[in-house]
Amino acid sequence: MPKRCTHLDQVRNIAPNAKGCEECLKTGDRWVELRMCLVCGHVGCCDSSPNKHATKHFEATTHPVMQSFPGADWKWCFVDKTYL
């Protein structure tokens, strides 16, 4: 049986905080793909990027659900390790 996300109650209809990775924009670094936190709107770079800021955001905040950004239609739960 596929694993299910148990954190959908934390997802909010929220706007992104930035048009690029918030930390990389501050430091001048580059990213591969972006992810947006569905709890607070933080935009961070993916794990294929050198800095992995989306995962670091989860580790610092425990906000569990993110989605690809911009405009893609998949979501990921860090806690349950499953796509939504």
C-alpha positions as CSV (number, residue, x, y, z in Angstrom):
1,M,0.0,0.0,0.0
2,P,1.4,3.4,-0.9
3,K,2.5,5.7,1.9
4,R,0.2,8.7,2.5
5,C,1.0,12.2,3.8
6,T,-0.4,12.9,7.2
7,H,0.5,16.6,7.1
8,L,-2.0,18.1,4.6
9,D,-3.7,19.9,7.5
10,Q,-0.6,22.2,7.6
11,V,-0.8,23.2,3.9
12,R,-2.0,26.8,3.3
13,N,-3.0,28.7,0.2
14,I,0.1,31.0,0.4
15,A,2.0,33.1,-2.1
16,P,5.8,32.6,-2.6
17,N,8.1,34.8,-0.6
18,A,10.4,35.4,-3.6
19,K,10.8,34.7,-7.3
20,G,14.0,32.6,-6.7
21,C,15.8,30.8,-3.8
22,E,15.7,33.3,-1.0
23,E,19.2,32.4,0.4
24,C,20.9,32.1,-3.0
25,L,19.5,35.5,-4.0
26,K,21.2,37.0,-0.9
27,T,24.5,35.3,-1.5
28,G,24.6,35.4,-5.3
29,D,24.6,31.7,-5.7
30,R,22.8,29.7,-8.4
31,W,20.2,27.0,-8.2
32,V,19.0,24.1,-10.4
33,E,15.2,24.0,-9.5
34,L,13.1,25.7,-6.9
35,R,10.7,24.4,-4.2
36,M,8.1,26.4,-2.2
37,C,7.1,25.6,1.3
38,L,3.3,25.2,1.5
39,V,3.3,26.3,5.1
40,C,5.0,29.6,5.0
41,G,5.8,30.4,1.3
42,H,9.6,30.1,1.6
43,V,11.3,29.5,-1.7
44,G,14.4,27.4,-1.6
45,C,16.6,25.5,-4.1
46,C,16.2,21.8,-4.7
47,D,18.6,19.0,-3.6
48,S,20.2,19.0,-7.1
49,S,21.4,22.5,-6.3
50,P,24.7,23.0,-4.4
51,N,23.1,24.5,-1.3
52,K,19.9,22.5,-0.9
53,H,18.0,25.3,0.7
54,A,14.6,23.8,0.5
55,T,15.7,20.8,2.6
56,K,17.6,23.1,5.0
57,H,14.4,25.1,5.4
58,F,12.5,21.9,6.4
59,E,15.3,20.9,8.8
60,A,15.2,24.3,10.5
61,T,11.4,24.7,10.6
62,T,9.9,21.2,10.3
63,H,7.4,22.6,7.7
64,P,6.6,19.2,6.1
65,V,5.1,19.9,2.7
66,M,6.6,21.7,-0.3
67,Q,5.9,21.8,-4.0
68,S,7.9,22.4,-7.1
69,F,8.0,26.0,-8.1
70,P,7.0,27.8,-10.2
71,G,3.9,26.2,-11.7
72,A,4.6,22.5,-11.6
73,D,1.9,20.3,-10.1
74,W,3.7,17.9,-7.7
75,K,4.2,18.2,-4.0
76,W,6.5,16.3,-1.5
77,C,6.1,15.6,2.2
78,F,9.5,15.5,3.9
79,V,8.2,13.7,7.0
80,D,6.3,10.9,5.2
81,K,8.7,10.8,2.3
82,T,6.0,10.7,-0.3
83,Y,4.7,12.6,-3.3
84,L,1.3,14.1,-3.1
